[in-house]
Amino acid sequence: MKVGYETGSPDAKLYKDWLTQRYHAPSDDTNQPVDLQSAAAFEEIVRGVTIAIANRPERPQWKSDSFFRRYAQAD
């Protein structure tokens, strides 16, 4: 998922550096700085989308070419 930065921006570089040098590496620990306000705002967006999808009268549909389609149960 790509959120919070524009392609080619300094923030994109920061994210790429974090992803390649720290994510799931020995330096990936709970002492890393976290912008809690931004994390909370992001979670509210995800929560809103989730609730909107859950409250629709029809069920979400898998795209035929989705990687995750293999996990869908047959109706």
CHARMM internal coordinates of N, CA and C (Angstrom, degrees):
IC EDIT
DIST 1 N 1 CA 1.4352
DIST 1 CA 1 C 1.5238
ANGL 1 N 1 CA 1 C 107.45
DIST 1 C 2 N 1.3075
ANGL 1 CA 1 C 2 N 115.68
DIHE 1 N 1 CA 1 C 2 N 133.33
DIST 2 N 2 CA 1.4553
ANGL 1 C 2 N 2 CA 119.68
DIHE 1 CA 1 C 2 N 2 CA 178.39
DIST 2 CA 2 C 1.5226
ANGL 2 N 2 CA 2 C 108.46
DIHE 1 C 2 N 2 CA 2 C -114.92
DIST 2 C 3 N 1.3104
ANGL 2 CA 2 C 3 N 115.65
DIHE 2 N 2 CA 2 C 3 N 109.42
DIST 3 N 3 CA 1.4569
ANGL 2 C 3 N 3 CA 120.64
DIHE 2 CA 2 C 3 N 3 CA 179.33
DIST 3 CA 3 C 1.5225
ANGL 3 N 3 CA 3 C 109.52
DIHE 2 C 3 N 3 CA 3 C -137.34
DIST 3 C 4 N 1.3167
ANGL 3 CA 3 C 4 N 115.90
DIHE 3 N 3 CA 3 C 4 N 151.76
DIST 4 N 4 CA 1.4404
ANGL 3 C 4 N 4 CA 120.53
DIHE 3 CA 3 C 4 N 4 CA 169.91
DIST 4 CA 4 C 1.5159
ANGL 4 N 4 CA 4 C 117.21
DIHE 3 C 4 N 4 CA 4 C 88.46
DIST 4 C 5 N 1.3228
ANGL 4 CA 4 C 5 N 118.39
DIHE 4 N 4 CA 4 C 5 N 2.06
DIST 5 N 5 CA 1.4572
ANGL 4 C 5 N 5 CA 119.11
DIHE 4 CA 4 C 5 N 5 CA 178.53
DIST 5 CA 5 C 1.5267
ANGL 5 N 5 CA 5 C 110.17
DIHE 4 C 5 N 5 CA 5 C -155.62
DIST 5 C 6 N 1.3274
ANGL 5 CA 5 C 6 N 115.14
DIHE 5 N 5 CA 5 C 6 N 158.51
DIST 6 N 6 CA 1.4594
ANGL 5 C 6 N 6 CA 120.78
DIHE 5 CA 5 C 6 N 6 CA 176.34
DIST 6 CA 6 C 1.5186
ANGL 6 N 6 CA 6 C 108.66
DIHE 5 C 6 N 6 CA 6 C -96.60
DIST 6 C 7 N 1.3261
ANGL 6 CA 6 C 7 N 116.22
DIHE 6 N 6 CA 6 C 7 N 142.91
DIST 7 N 7 CA 1.4556
ANGL 6 C 7 N 7 CA 121.61
DIHE 6 CA 6 C 7 N 7 CA 178.53
DIST 7 CA 7 C 1.5295
ANGL 7 N 7 CA 7 C 110.02
DIHE 6 C 7 N 7 CA 7 C -54.16
DIST 7 C 8 N 1.3148
ANGL 7 CA 7 C 8 N 116.15
DIHE 7 N 7 CA 7 C 8 N 132.94
DIST 8 N 8 CA 1.4616
ANGL 7 C 8 N 8 CA 121.45
DIHE 7 CA 7 C 8 N 8 CA 178.63
DIST 8 CA 8 C 1.5182
ANGL 8 N 8 CA 8 C 114.81
DIHE 7 C 8 N 8 CA 8 C 83.79
DIST 8 C 9 N 1.3234
ANGL 8 CA 8 C 9 N 117.87
DIHE 8 N 8 CA 8 C 9 N -1.81
DIST 9 N 9 CA 1.4642
ANGL 8 C 9 N 9 CA 120.97
DIHE 8 CA 8 C 9 N 9 CA -178.87
DIST 9 CA 9 C 1.5253
ANGL 9 N 9 CA 9 C 110.57
DIHE 8 C 9 N 9 CA 9 C -82.44
DIST 9 C 10 N 1.3379
ANGL 9 CA 9 C 10 N 117.16
DIHE 9 N 9 CA 9 C 10 N 165.17
DIST 10 N 10 CA 1.4662
ANGL 9 C 10 N 10 CA 119.94
DIHE 9 CA 9 C 10 N 10 CA 174.86
DIST 10 CA 10 C 1.5367
ANGL 10 N 10 CA 10 C 111.64
DIHE 9 C 10 N 10 CA 10 C -58.07
DIST 10 C 11 N 1.3352
ANGL 10 CA 10 C 11 N 116.99
DIHE 10 N 10 CA 10 C 11 N -35.21
DIST 11 N 11 CA 1.4667
ANGL 10 C 11 N 11 CA 119.35
DIHE 10 CA 10 C 11 N 11 CA 178.08
DIST 11 CA 11 C 1.5211
ANGL 11 N 11 CA 11 C 111.51
DIHE 10 C 11 N 11 CA 11 C -66.18
DIST 11 C 12 N 1.3292
ANGL 11 CA 11 C 12 N 117.66
DIHE 11 N 11 CA 11 C 12 N -35.08
DIST 12 N 12 CA 1.4678
ANGL 11 C 12 N 12 CA 120.82
DIHE 11 CA 11 C 12 N 12 CA 176.57
DIST 12 CA 12 C 1.5233
ANGL 12 N 12 CA 12 C 109.94
DIHE 11 C 12 N 12 CA 12 C -63.33
DIST 12 C 13 N 1.3313
ANGL 12 CA 12 C 13 N 116.72
DIHE 12 N 12 CA 12 C 13 N -41.13
DIST 13 N 13 CA 1.4676
ANGL 12 C 13 N 13 CA 120.54
DIHE 12 CA 12 C 13 N 13 CA 177.88
DIST 13 CA 13 C 1.5325
ANGL 13 N 13 CA 13 C 110.51
DIHE 12 C 13 N 13 CA 13 C -64.52
DIST 13 C 14 N 1.3251
ANGL 13 CA 13 C 14 N 116.21
DIHE 13 N 13 CA 13 C 14 N -43.34
DIST 14 N 14 CA 1.4615
ANGL 13 C 14 N 14 CA 120.66
DIHE 13 CA 13 C 14 N 14 CA 178.11
DIST 14 CA 14 C 1.5260
ANGL 14 N 14 CA 14 C 110.54
DIHE 13 C 14 N 14 CA 14 C -57.71
DIST 14 C 15 N 1.3296
ANGL 14 CA 14 C 15 N 116.80
DIHE 14 N 14 CA 14 C 15 N -45.37
DIST 15 N 15 CA 1.4649
ANGL 14 C 15 N 15 CA 120.80
DIHE 14 CA 14 C 15 N 15 CA 179.04
DIST 15 CA 15 C 1.5265
ANGL 15 N 15 CA 15 C 111.07
DIHE 14 C 15 N 15 CA 15 C -63.97
DIST 15 C 16 N 1.3327
ANGL 15 CA 15 C 16 N 116.53
DIHE 15 N 15 CA 15 C 16 N -45.07
DIST 16 N 16 CA 1.4651
ANGL 15 C 16 N 16 CA 119.61
DIHE 15 CA 15 C 16 N 16 CA -179.58
DIST 16 CA 16 C 1.5263
ANGL 16 N 16 CA 16 C 110.65
DIHE 15 C 16 N 16 CA 16 C -61.32
DIST 16 C 17 N 1.3374
ANGL 16 CA 16 C 17 N 116.32
DIHE 16 N 16 CA 16 C 17 N -43.42
DIST 17 N 17 CA 1.4690
ANGL 16 C 17 N 17 CA 119.84
DIHE 16 CA 16 C 17 N 17 CA 178.22
DIST 17 CA 17 C 1.5278
ANGL 17 N 17 CA 17 C 110.74
DIHE 16 C 17 N 17 CA 17 C -60.87
DIST 17 C 18 N 1.3373
ANGL 17 CA 17 C 18 N 116.96
DIHE 17 N 17 CA 17 C 18 N -44.36
DIST 18 N 18 CA 1.4633
ANGL 17 C 18 N 18 CA 120.24
DIHE 17 CA 17 C 18 N 18 CA 178.32
DIST 18 CA 18 C 1.5274
ANGL 18 N 18 CA 18 C 110.62
DIHE 17 C 18 N 18 CA 18 C -61.53
DIST 18 C 19 N 1.3311
ANGL 18 CA 18 C 19 N 116.27
DIHE 18 N 18 CA 18 C 19 N -44.93
DIST 19 N 19 CA 1.4590
ANGL 18 C 19 N 19 CA 120.29
DIHE 18 CA 18 C 19 N 19 CA -177.01
DIST 19 CA 19 C 1.5252
ANGL 19 N 19 CA 19 C 111.80
DIHE 18 C 19 N 19 CA 19 C -64.02
DIST 19 C 20 N 1.3238
ANGL 19 CA 19 C 20 N 117.04
DIHE 19 N 19 CA 19 C 20 N -40.35
DIST 20 N 20 CA 1.4649
ANGL 19 C 20 N 20 CA 119.83
DIHE 19 CA 19 C 20 N 20 CA -175.93
DIST 20 CA 20 C 1.5260
ANGL 20 N 20 CA 20 C 113.24
DIHE 19 C 20 N 20 CA 20 C -86.23
DIST 20 C 21 N 1.3360
ANGL 20 CA 20 C 21 N 118.59
DIHE 20 N 20 CA 20 C 21 N -25.36
DIST 21 N 21 CA 1.4534
ANGL 20 C 21 N 21 CA 120.31
DIHE 20 CA 20 C 21 N 21 CA -174.56
DIST 21 CA 21 C 1.5323
ANGL 21 N 21 CA 21 C 114.58
DIHE 20 C 21 N 21 CA 21 C -107.83
DIST 21 C 22 N 1.3357
ANGL 21 CA 21 C 22 N 117.83
DIHE 21 N 21 CA 21 C 22 N -22.27
DIST 22 N 22 CA 1.4614
ANGL 21 C 22 N 22 CA 118.61
DIHE 21 CA 21 C 22 N 22 CA -173.84
DIST 22 CA 22 C 1.5191
ANGL 22 N 22 CA 22 C 114.35
DIHE 21 C 22 N 22 CA 22 C -123.05
DIST 22 C 23 N 1.3249
ANGL 22 CA 22 C 23 N 117.48
DIHE 22 N 22 CA 22 C 23 N -35.09
DIST 23 N 23 CA 1.4641
ANGL 22 C 23 N 23 CA 120.57
DIHE 22 CA 22 C 23 N 23 CA -174.60
DIST 23 CA 23 C 1.5229
ANGL 23 N 23 CA 23 C 110.51
DIHE 22 C 23 N 23 CA 23 C -63.25
DIST 23 C 24 N 1.3159
ANGL 23 CA 23 C 24 N 116.90
DIHE 23 N 23 CA 23 C 24 N 124.15
DIST 24 N 24 CA 1.4646
ANGL 23 C 24 N 24 CA 123.86
DIHE 23 CA 23 C 24 N 24 CA -177.29
DIST 24 CA 24 C 1.5281
ANGL 24 N 24 CA 24 C 112.18
DIHE 23 C 24 N 24 CA 24 C 56.48
DIST 24 C 25 N 1.3057
ANGL 24 CA 24 C 25 N 115.14
DIHE 24 N 24 CA 24 C 25 N 37.21
DIST 25 N 25 CA 1.4603
ANGL 24 C 25 N 25 CA 122.25
DIHE 24 CA 24 C 25 N 25 CA 175.82
DIST 25 CA 25 C 1.5284
ANGL 25 N 25 CA 25 C 107.00
DIHE 24 C 25 N 25 CA 25 C -119.77
DIST 25 C 26 N 1.3215
ANGL 25 CA 25 C 26 N 118.03
DIHE 25 N 25 CA 25 C 26 N 168.54
DIST 26 N 26 CA 1.4691
ANGL 25 C 26 N 26 CA 119.67
DIHE 25 CA 25 C 26 N 26 CA 178.67
DIST 26 CA 26 C 1.5273
ANGL 26 N 26 CA 26 C 113.10
DIHE 25 C 26 N 26 CA 26 C -55.17
DIST 26 C 27 N 1.3253
ANGL 26 CA 26 C 27 N 117.38
DIHE 26 N 26 CA 26 C 27 N -28.04
DIST 27 N 27 CA 1.4676
ANGL 26 C 27 N 27 CA 120.05
DIHE 26 CA 26 C 27 N 27 CA 179.91
DIST 27 CA 27 C 1.5214
ANGL 27 N 27 CA 27 C 112.67
DIHE 26 C 27 N 27 CA 27 C -81.44
DIST 27 C 28 N 1.3210
ANGL 27 CA 27 C 28 N 117.89
DIHE 27 N 27 CA 27 C 28 N -3.73
DIST 28 N 28 CA 1.4626
ANGL 27 C 28 N 28 CA 122.85
DIHE 27 CA 27 C 28 N 28 CA 179.62
DIST 28 CA 28 C 1.5295
ANGL 28 N 28 CA 28 C 107.84
DIHE 27 C 28 N 28 CA 28 C -82.01
DIST 28 C 29 N 1.3290
ANGL 28 CA 28 C 29 N 115.93
DIHE 28 N 28 CA 28 C 29 N 91.83
DIST 29 N 29 CA 1.4560
ANGL 28 C 29 N 29 CA 119.90
DIHE 28 CA 28 C 29 N 29 CA -177.97
DIST 29 CA 29 C 1.5271
ANGL 29 N 29 CA 29 C 111.29
DIHE 28 C 29 N 29 CA 29 C -134.72
DIST 29 C 30 N 1.3082
ANGL 29 CA 29 C 30 N 116.24
DIHE 29 N 29 CA 29 C 30 N 176.74
DIST 30 N 30 CA 1.4625
ANGL 29 C 30 N 30 CA 120.63
DIHE 29 CA 29 C 30 N 30 CA -176.25
DIST 30 CA 30 C 1.5248
ANGL 30 N 30 CA 30 C 113.54
DIHE 29 C 30 N 30 CA 30 C -76.73
DIST 30 C 31 N 1.3128
ANGL 30 CA 30 C 31 N 117.37
DIHE 30 N 30 CA 30 C 31 N -0.85
DIST 31 N 31 CA 1.4598
ANGL 30 C 31 N 31 CA 120.03
DIHE 30 CA 30 C 31 N 31 CA 178.76
DIST 31 CA 31 C 1.5296
ANGL 31 N 31 CA 31 C 112.73
DIHE 30 C 31 N 31 CA 31 C -92.09
DIST 31 C 32 N 1.3287
ANGL 31 CA 31 C 32 N 117.10
DIHE 31 N 31 CA 31 C 32 N 2.01
DIST 32 N 32 CA 1.4661
ANGL 31 C 32 N 32 CA 119.70
DIHE 31 CA 31 C 32 N 32 CA 178.04
DIST 32 CA 32 C 1.5289
ANGL 32 N 32 CA 32 C 109.09
DIHE 31 C 32 N 32 CA 32 C -68.72
DIST 32 C 33 N 1.3257
ANGL 32 CA 32 C 33 N 116.96
DIHE 32 N 32 CA 32 C 33 N 147.15
DIST 33 N 33 CA 1.4710
ANGL 32 C 33 N 33 CA 118.71
DIHE 32 CA 32 C 33 N 33 CA 179.33
DIST 33 CA 33 C 1.5309
ANGL 33 N 33 CA 33 C 110.16
DIHE 32 C 33 N 33 CA 33 C -68.34
DIST 33 C 34 N 1.3325
ANGL 33 CA 33 C 34 N 115.32
DIHE 33 N 33 CA 33 C 34 N 139.71
DIST 34 N 34 CA 1.4623
ANGL 33 C 34 N 34 CA 122.11
DIHE 33 CA 33 C 34 N 34 CA 178.66
DIST 34 CA 34 C 1.5251
ANGL 34 N 34 CA 34 C 107.97
DIHE 33 C 34 N 34 CA 34 C -131.43
DIST 34 C 35 N 1.3124
ANGL 34 CA 34 C 35 N 116.23
DIHE 34 N 34 CA 34 C 35 N 130.90
DIST 35 N 35 CA 1.4622
ANGL 34 C 35 N 35 CA 121.58
DIHE 34 CA 34 C 35 N 35 CA 174.93
DIST 35 CA 35 C 1.5270
ANGL 35 N 35 CA 35 C 106.38
DIHE 34 C 35 N 35 CA 35 C -83.45
DIST 35 C 36 N 1.3175
ANGL 35 CA 35 C 36 N 116.89
DIHE 35 N 35 CA 35 C 36 N 95.08
DIST 36 N 36 CA 1.4559
ANGL 35 C 36 N 36 CA 121.70
DIHE 35 CA 35 C 36 N 36 CA -173.51
DIST 36 CA 36 C 1.5195
ANGL 36 N 36 CA 36 C 112.97
DIHE 35 C 36 N 36 CA 36 C -64.83
DIST 36 C 37 N 1.3300
ANGL 36 CA 36 C 37 N 118.43
DIHE 36 N 36 CA 36 C 37 N -33.75
DIST 37 N 37 CA 1.4637
ANGL 36 C 37 N 37 CA 120.33
DIHE 36 CA 36 C 37 N 37 CA 178.26
DIST 37 CA 37 C 1.5253
ANGL 37 N 37 CA 37 C 110.46
DIHE 36 C 37 N 37 CA 37 C -66.38
DIST 37 C 38 N 1.3208
ANGL 37 CA 37 C 38 N 116.98
DIHE 37 N 37 CA 37 C 38 N -42.10
DIST 38 N 38 CA 1.4615
ANGL 37 C 38 N 38 CA 120.21
DIHE 37 CA 37 C 38 N 38 CA 178.05
DIST 38 CA 38 C 1.5222
ANGL 38 N 38 CA 38 C 110.97
DIHE 37 C 38 N 38 CA 38 C -67.25
DIST 38 C 39 N 1.3225
ANGL 38 CA 38 C 39 N 117.10
DIHE 38 N 38 CA 38 C 39 N -39.99
DIST 39 N 39 CA 1.4608
ANGL 38 C 39 N 39 CA 120.73
DIHE 38 CA 38 C 39 N 39 CA 178.27
DIST 39 CA 39 C 1.5299
ANGL 39 N 39 CA 39 C 110.23
DIHE 38 C 39 N 39 CA 39 C -62.59
DIST 39 C 40 N 1.3234
ANGL 39 CA 39 C 40 N 117.36
DIHE 39 N 39 CA 39 C 40 N -42.41
DIST 40 N 40 CA 1.4609
ANGL 39 C 40 N 40 CA 121.23
DIHE 39 CA 39 C 40 N 40 CA 178.99
DIST 40 CA 40 C 1.5235
ANGL 40 N 40 CA 40 C 110.90
DIHE 39 C 40 N 40 CA 40 C -65.15
DIST 40 C 41 N 1.3288
ANGL 40 CA 40 C 41 N 117.36
DIHE 40 N 40 CA 40 C 41 N -41.47
DIST 41 N 41 CA 1.4667
ANGL 40 C 41 N 41 CA 120.83
DIHE 40 CA 40 C 41 N 41 CA 178.74
DIST 41 CA 41 C 1.5253
ANGL 41 N 41 CA 41 C 110.57
DIHE 40 C 41 N 41 CA 41 C -63.58
DIST 41 C 42 N 1.3267
ANGL 41 CA 41 C 42 N 117.10
DIHE 41 N 41 CA 41 C 42 N -42.15
DIST 42 N 42 CA 1.4586
ANGL 41 C 42 N 42 CA 121.50
DIHE 41 CA 41 C 42 N 42 CA 178.13
DIST 42 CA 42 C 1.5303
ANGL 42 N 42 CA 42 C 110.32
DIHE 41 C 42 N 42 CA 42 C -61.98
DIST 42 C 43 N 1.3122
ANGL 42 CA 42 C 43 N 117.07
DIHE 42 N 42 CA 42 C 43 N -44.40
DIST 43 N 43 CA 1.4604
ANGL 42 C 43 N 43 CA 120.89
DIHE 42 CA 42 C 43 N 43 CA 179.98
DIST 43 CA 43 C 1.5230
ANGL 43 N 43 CA 43 C 111.52
DIHE 42 C 43 N 43 CA 43 C -63.50
DIST 43 C 44 N 1.3176
ANGL 43 CA 43 C 44 N 118.06
DIHE 43 N 43 CA 43 C 44 N -34.83
DIST 44 N 44 CA 1.4693
ANGL 43 C 44 N 44 CA 120.75
DIHE 43 CA 43 C 44 N 44 CA 176.57
DIST 44 CA 44 C 1.5268
ANGL 44 N 44 CA 44 C 110.88
DIHE 43 C 44 N 44 CA 44 C -65.71
DIST 44 C 45 N 1.3269
ANGL 44 CA 44 C 45 N 117.18
DIHE 44 N 44 CA 44 C 45 N -36.95
DIST 45 N 45 CA 1.4691
ANGL 44 C 45 N 45 CA 120.64
DIHE 44 CA 44 C 45 N 45 CA 176.70
DIST 45 CA 45 C 1.5226
ANGL 45 N 45 CA 45 C 109.79
DIHE 44 C 45 N 45 CA 45 C -64.80
DIST 45 C 46 N 1.3274
ANGL 45 CA 45 C 46 N 116.57
DIHE 45 N 45 CA 45 C 46 N -48.28
DIST 46 N 46 CA 1.4685
ANGL 45 C 46 N 46 CA 121.02
DIHE 45 CA 45 C 46 N 46 CA 179.96
DIST 46 CA 46 C 1.5253
ANGL 46 N 46 CA 46 C 109.87
DIHE 45 C 46 N 46 CA 46 C -61.59
DIST 46 C 47 N 1.3228
ANGL 46 CA 46 C 47 N 116.99
DIHE 46 N 46 CA 46 C 47 N -42.33
DIST 47 N 47 CA 1.4664
ANGL 46 C 47 N 47 CA 121.45
DIHE 46 CA 46 C 47 N 47 CA 178.94
DIST 47 CA 47 C 1.5180
ANGL 47 N 47 CA 47 C 110.58
DIHE 46 C 47 N 47 CA 47 C -61.09
DIST 47 C 48 N 1.3331
ANGL 47 CA 47 C 48 N 117.23
DIHE 47 N 47 CA 47 C 48 N -44.94
DIST 48 N 48 CA 1.4651
ANGL 47 C 48 N 48 CA 121.22
DIHE 47 CA 47 C 48 N 48 CA 179.83
DIST 48 CA 48 C 1.5196
ANGL 48 N 48 CA 48 C 112.32
DIHE 47 C 48 N 48 CA 48 C -61.87
DIST 48 C 49 N 1.3354
ANGL 48 CA 48 C 49 N 116.40
DIHE 48 N 48 CA 48 C 49 N -43.44
DIST 49 N 49 CA 1.4638
ANGL 48 C 49 N 49 CA 120.58
DIHE 48 CA 48 C 49 N 49 CA 178.39
DIST 49 CA 49 C 1.5274
ANGL 49 N 49 CA 49 C 110.11
DIHE 48 C 49 N 49 CA 49 C -64.07
DIST 49 C 50 N 1.3254
ANGL 49 CA 49 C 50 N 116.58
DIHE 49 N 49 CA 49 C 50 N -43.73
DIST 50 N 50 CA 1.4631
ANGL 49 C 50 N 50 CA 121.03
DIHE 49 CA 49 C 50 N 50 CA -179.85
DIST 50 CA 50 C 1.5202
ANGL 50 N 50 CA 50 C 111.19
DIHE 49 C 50 N 50 CA 50 C -60.90
DIST 50 C 51 N 1.3101
ANGL 50 CA 50 C 51 N 117.15
DIHE 50 N 50 CA 50 C 51 N -45.35
DIST 51 N 51 CA 1.4684
ANGL 50 C 51 N 51 CA 120.83
DIHE 50 CA 50 C 51 N 51 CA 179.84
DIST 51 CA 51 C 1.5224
ANGL 51 N 51 CA 51 C 110.57
DIHE 50 C 51 N 51 CA 51 C -65.20
DIST 51 C 52 N 1.3296
ANGL 51 CA 51 C 52 N 117.48
DIHE 51 N 51 CA 51 C 52 N -41.71
DIST 52 N 52 CA 1.4652
ANGL 51 C 52 N 52 CA 120.61
DIHE 51 CA 51 C 52 N 52 CA 179.21
DIST 52 CA 52 C 1.5265
ANGL 52 N 52 CA 52 C 111.14
DIHE 51 C 52 N 52 CA 52 C -61.19
DIST 52 C 53 N 1.3165
ANGL 52 CA 52 C 53 N 117.00
DIHE 52 N 52 CA 52 C 53 N -41.89
DIST 53 N 53 CA 1.4688
ANGL 52 C 53 N 53 CA 120.79
DIHE 52 CA 52 C 53 N 53 CA 178.52
DIST 53 CA 53 C 1.5261
ANGL 53 N 53 CA 53 C 109.94
DIHE 52 C 53 N 53 CA 53 C -67.35
DIST 53 C 54 N 1.3157
ANGL 53 CA 53 C 54 N 116.97
DIHE 53 N 53 CA 53 C 54 N -44.09
DIST 54 N 54 CA 1.4641
ANGL 53 C 54 N 54 CA 120.67
DIHE 53 CA 53 C 54 N 54 CA -178.40
DIST 54 CA 54 C 1.5254
ANGL 54 N 54 CA 54 C 112.40
DIHE 53 C 54 N 54 CA 54 C -64.11
DIST 54 C 55 N 1.3150
ANGL 54 CA 54 C 55 N 117.82
DIHE 54 N 54 CA 54 C 55 N -30.18
DIST 55 N 55 CA 1.4594
ANGL 54 C 55 N 55 CA 121.36
DIHE 54 CA 54 C 55 N 55 CA -177.10
DIST 55 CA 55 C 1.5305
ANGL 55 N 55 CA 55 C 113.62
DIHE 54 C 55 N 55 CA 55 C -89.18
DIST 55 C 56 N 1.3034
ANGL 55 CA 55 C 56 N 118.60
DIHE 55 N 55 CA 55 C 56 N -1.74
DIST 56 N 56 CA 1.4708
ANGL 55 C 56 N 56 CA 120.44
DIHE 55 CA 55 C 56 N 56 CA 177.36
DIST 56 CA 56 C 1.5247
ANGL 56 N 56 CA 56 C 109.50
DIHE 55 C 56 N 56 CA 56 C -71.71
DIST 56 C 57 N 1.3105
ANGL 56 CA 56 C 57 N 117.61
DIHE 56 N 56 CA 56 C 57 N 148.50
DIST 57 N 57 CA 1.4662
ANGL 56 C 57 N 57 CA 119.06
DIHE 56 CA 56 C 57 N 57 CA -179.44
DIST 57 CA 57 C 1.5306
ANGL 57 N 57 CA 57 C 113.31
DIHE 56 C 57 N 57 CA 57 C -69.33
DIST 57 C 58 N 1.3326
ANGL 57 CA 57 C 58 N 117.73
DIHE 57 N 57 CA 57 C 58 N -28.32
DIST 58 N 58 CA 1.4666
ANGL 57 C 58 N 58 CA 119.75
DIHE 57 CA 57 C 58 N 58 CA 179.57
DIST 58 CA 58 C 1.5258
ANGL 58 N 58 CA 58 C 110.20
DIHE 57 C 58 N 58 CA 58 C -100.91
DIST 58 C 59 N 1.3221
ANGL 58 CA 58 C 59 N 115.66
DIHE 58 N 58 CA 58 C 59 N 152.60
DIST 59 N 59 CA 1.4625
ANGL 58 C 59 N 59 CA 121.26
DIHE 58 CA 58 C 59 N 59 CA 178.71
DIST 59 CA 59 C 1.5239
ANGL 59 N 59 CA 59 C 109.86
DIHE 58 C 59 N 59 CA 59 C -75.82
DIST 59 C 60 N 1.3280
ANGL 59 CA 59 C 60 N 117.49
DIHE 59 N 59 CA 59 C 60 N 149.62
DIST 60 N 60 CA 1.4669
ANGL 59 C 60 N 60 CA 119.45
DIHE 59 CA 59 C 60 N 60 CA 173.68
DIST 60 CA 60 C 1.5296
ANGL 60 N 60 CA 60 C 109.97
DIHE 59 C 60 N 60 CA 60 C -61.55
DIST 60 C 61 N 1.3038
ANGL 60 CA 60 C 61 N 117.06
DIHE 60 N 60 CA 60 C 61 N 149.35
DIST 61 N 61 CA 1.4547
ANGL 60 C 61 N 61 CA 122.08
DIHE 60 CA 60 C 61 N 61 CA -179.39
DIST 61 CA 61 C 1.5236
ANGL 61 N 61 CA 61 C 109.61
DIHE 60 C 61 N 61 CA 61 C -113.41
DIST 61 C 62 N 1.3239
ANGL 61 CA 61 C 62 N 116.11
DIHE 61 N 61 CA 61 C 62 N 142.72
DIST 62 N 62 CA 1.4544
ANGL 61 C 62 N 62 CA 121.43
DIHE 61 CA 61 C 62 N 62 CA 175.98
DIST 62 CA 62 C 1.5240
ANGL 62 N 62 CA 62 C 108.85
DIHE 61 C 62 N 62 CA 62 C -79.54
DIST 62 C 63 N 1.3014
ANGL 62 CA 62 C 63 N 117.75
DIHE 62 N 62 CA 62 C 63 N 137.40
DIST 63 N 63 CA 1.4581
ANGL 62 C 63 N 63 CA 121.23
DIHE 62 CA 62 C 63 N 63 CA 171.12
DIST 63 CA 63 C 1.5176
ANGL 63 N 63 CA 63 C 107.73
DIHE 62 C 63 N 63 CA 63 C -72.59
DIST 63 C 64 N 1.3120
ANGL 63 CA 63 C 64 N 116.14
DIHE 63 N 63 CA 63 C 64 N 141.26
DIST 64 N 64 CA 1.4642
ANGL 63 C 64 N 64 CA 119.70
DIHE 63 CA 63 C 64 N 64 CA -174.82
DIST 64 CA 64 C 1.5234
ANGL 64 N 64 CA 64 C 112.71
DIHE 63 C 64 N 64 CA 64 C -61.20
DIST 64 C 65 N 1.3411
ANGL 64 CA 64 C 65 N 117.73
DIHE 64 N 64 CA 64 C 65 N -27.50
DIST 65 N 65 CA 1.4656
ANGL 64 C 65 N 65 CA 120.38
DIHE 64 CA 64 C 65 N 65 CA -178.59
DIST 65 CA 65 C 1.5291
ANGL 65 N 65 CA 65 C 113.16
DIHE 64 C 65 N 65 CA 65 C -101.23
DIST 65 C 66 N 1.3308
ANGL 65 CA 65 C 66 N 117.50
DIHE 65 N 65 CA 65 C 66 N 12.50
DIST 66 N 66 CA 1.4543
ANGL 65 C 66 N 66 CA 120.91
DIHE 65 CA 65 C 66 N 66 CA -178.63
DIST 66 CA 66 C 1.5264
ANGL 66 N 66 CA 66 C 111.64
DIHE 65 C 66 N 66 CA 66 C -69.78
DIST 66 C 67 N 1.3156
ANGL 66 CA 66 C 67 N 115.96
DIHE 66 N 66 CA 66 C 67 N 136.77
DIST 67 N 67 CA 1.4568
ANGL 66 C 67 N 67 CA 122.03
DIHE 66 CA 66 C 67 N 67 CA 174.38
DIST 67 CA 67 C 1.5269
ANGL 67 N 67 CA 67 C 110.24
DIHE 66 C 67 N 67 CA 67 C -56.82
DIST 67 C 68 N 1.3327
ANGL 67 CA 67 C 68 N 116.47
DIHE 67 N 67 CA 67 C 68 N -37.25
DIST 68 N 68 CA 1.4589
ANGL 67 C 68 N 68 CA 121.50
DIHE 67 CA 67 C 68 N 68 CA -175.05
DIST 68 CA 68 C 1.5279
ANGL 68 N 68 CA 68 C 112.82
DIHE 67 C 68 N 68 CA 68 C -82.26
DIST 68 C 69 N 1.3189
ANGL 68 CA 68 C 69 N 118.08
DIHE 68 N 68 CA 68 C 69 N -4.30
DIST 69 N 69 CA 1.4649
ANGL 68 C 69 N 69 CA 121.90
DIHE 68 CA 68 C 69 N 69 CA -179.40
DIST 69 CA 69 C 1.5290
ANGL 69 N 69 CA 69 C 111.29
DIHE 68 C 69 N 69 CA 69 C -55.07
DIST 69 C 70 N 1.3160
ANGL 69 CA 69 C 70 N 116.97
DIHE 69 N 69 CA 69 C 70 N -32.95
DIST 70 N 70 CA 1.4616
ANGL 69 C 70 N 70 CA 120.73
DIHE 69 CA 69 C 70 N 70 CA -178.75
DIST 70 CA 70 C 1.5256
ANGL 70 N 70 CA 70 C 113.58
DIHE 69 C 70 N 70 CA 70 C -60.37
DIST 70 C 71 N 1.3328
ANGL 70 CA 70 C 71 N 116.26
DIHE 70 N 70 CA 70 C 71 N -19.71
DIST 71 N 71 CA 1.4547
ANGL 70 C 71 N 71 CA 120.33
DIHE 70 CA 70 C 71 N 71 CA -179.20
DIST 71 CA 71 C 1.5350
ANGL 71 N 71 CA 71 C 113.42
DIHE 70 C 71 N 71 CA 71 C -93.11
DIST 71 C 72 N 1.3093
ANGL 71 CA 71 C 72 N 116.55
DIHE 71 N 71 CA 71 C 72 N -5.65
DIST 72 N 72 CA 1.4721
ANGL 71 C 72 N 72 CA 120.16
DIHE 71 CA 71 C 72 N 72 CA 179.77
DIST 72 CA 72 C 1.5133
ANGL 72 N 72 CA 72 C 109.95
DIHE 71 C 72 N 72 CA 72 C -72.87
DIST 72 C 73 N 1.3121
ANGL 72 CA 72 C 73 N 115.02
DIHE 72 N 72 CA 72 C 73 N 137.34
DIST 73 N 73 CA 1.4701
ANGL 72 C 73 N 73 CA 119.15
DIHE 72 CA 72 C 73 N 73 CA 176.97
DIST 73 CA 73 C 1.5188
ANGL 73 N 73 CA 73 C 108.62
DIHE 72 C 73 N 73 CA 73 C -84.61
DIST 73 C 74 N 1.3001
ANGL 73 CA 73 C 74 N 116.09
DIHE 73 N 73 CA 73 C 74 N 143.53
DIST 74 N 74 CA 1.4599
ANGL 73 C 74 N 74 CA 120.61
DIHE 73 CA 73 C 74 N 74 CA 177.53
DIST 74 CA 74 C 1.5218
ANGL 74 N 74 CA 74 C 108.93
DIHE 73 C 74 N 74 CA 74 C -66.66
DIST 74 C 75 N 1.3274
ANGL 74 CA 74 C 75 N 115.53
DIHE 74 N 74 CA 74 C 75 N 139.48
DIST 75 N 75 CA 1.4701
ANGL 74 C 75 N 75 CA 120.14
DIHE 74 CA 74 C 75 N 75 CA 178.44
DIST 75 CA 75 C 1.5044
ANGL 75 N 75 CA 75 C 111.75
DIHE 74 C 75 N 75 CA 75 C -77.06
END
COOR INIT
IC SEED 1 N 1 CA 1 C
IC BUILD
